[in-house]
Amino acid sequence: MSEQLIRALLLAFVVTFHWWRGRRVPLYGRHMADRFGRYDRPLPQGGTWLHAVSLGETRSALALVRLMLDRGERVIITNFTPTG
């Protein structure tokens, strides 16, 4: 199998899994597009958007986010996992 086919199958599995879980637990399904790195709402003027996959990545970015906030910047953070 080609690498592209494997990636497509894995992506289909991940999307189906999250869709199914979101049907069973409605709060899990909220902001699903954000999890896949899609933020459809307008960014605040001068805002910066950070996308982290997990809670660990969010915590790792915390020092950067604090620095940006201290400088008066606006920050939007999205995550792949609900815990993030």
C-alpha positions as CSV (number, residue, x, y, z in Angstrom):
1,M,0.0,0.0,0.0
2,S,1.2,3.5,-0.7
3,E,1.9,6.0,2.0
4,Q,-0.9,8.3,0.8
5,L,-3.5,5.5,1.0
6,I,-2.4,4.6,4.5
7,R,-2.7,8.2,5.6
8,A,-6.1,8.5,4.0
9,L,-7.4,5.4,5.8
10,L,-6.0,6.6,9.1
11,L,-7.5,10.0,8.7
12,A,-10.9,8.4,7.9
13,F,-10.6,6.3,11.0
14,V,-9.7,9.2,13.2
15,V,-12.6,11.4,11.8
16,T,-15.1,8.5,12.2
17,F,-13.9,7.8,15.7
18,H,-14.3,11.5,16.8
19,W,-17.7,11.8,15.0
20,W,-19.0,8.7,16.8
21,R,-17.8,9.7,20.2
22,G,-19.2,13.2,19.7
23,R,-22.6,11.6,19.0
24,R,-22.5,9.7,22.2
25,V,-21.1,12.6,24.3
26,P,-22.3,15.9,22.9
27,L,-19.8,18.0,24.8
28,Y,-17.0,15.9,23.2
29,G,-18.2,16.9,19.8
30,R,-18.0,20.7,20.4
31,H,-15.4,22.6,18.5
32,M,-14.5,19.6,16.4
33,A,-13.1,21.7,13.6
34,D,-10.7,23.3,16.1
35,R,-9.1,19.9,16.8
36,F,-8.1,19.5,13.2
37,G,-6.4,22.9,13.0
38,R,-9.3,24.9,11.7
39,Y,-10.5,28.1,13.4
40,D,-13.4,29.6,11.5
41,R,-14.1,32.6,13.7
42,P,-12.3,35.8,13.0
43,L,-9.1,36.4,15.0
44,P,-9.0,39.5,17.2
45,Q,-7.1,42.4,15.7
46,G,-3.4,41.6,16.0
47,G,-4.3,38.2,17.4
48,T,-2.1,35.1,17.2
49,W,-3.5,31.6,16.8
50,L,-1.6,28.7,18.4
51,H,-2.6,25.1,17.7
52,A,-1.4,22.4,20.1
53,V,-2.2,18.7,19.8
54,S,-2.2,17.7,23.5
55,L,-2.3,19.1,27.0
56,G,1.5,18.6,27.2
57,E,2.0,20.8,24.1
58,T,-0.3,23.4,25.6
59,R,1.7,23.5,28.8
60,S,4.9,23.7,26.8
61,A,3.6,26.8,25.1
62,L,2.5,28.4,28.3
63,A,5.7,30.5,28.7
64,L,5.3,31.8,25.2
65,V,1.7,32.6,25.7
66,R,2.4,34.5,28.9
67,L,5.1,36.5,27.2
68,M,2.7,37.3,24.3
69,L,0.0,38.3,26.8
70,D,2.4,40.5,28.8
71,R,3.3,42.3,25.6
72,G,-0.4,43.0,25.0
73,E,-1.0,40.6,22.3
74,R,-4.2,38.5,21.9
75,V,-3.8,34.8,21.8
76,I,-6.2,32.1,20.6
77,I,-5.3,28.5,21.5
78,T,-6.9,25.4,19.9
79,N,-6.2,21.8,20.7
80,F,-6.7,18.4,19.2
81,T,-7.6,16.7,22.5
82,P,-10.5,17.9,24.7
83,T,-8.1,17.8,27.7
84,G,-5.8,20.3,26.0
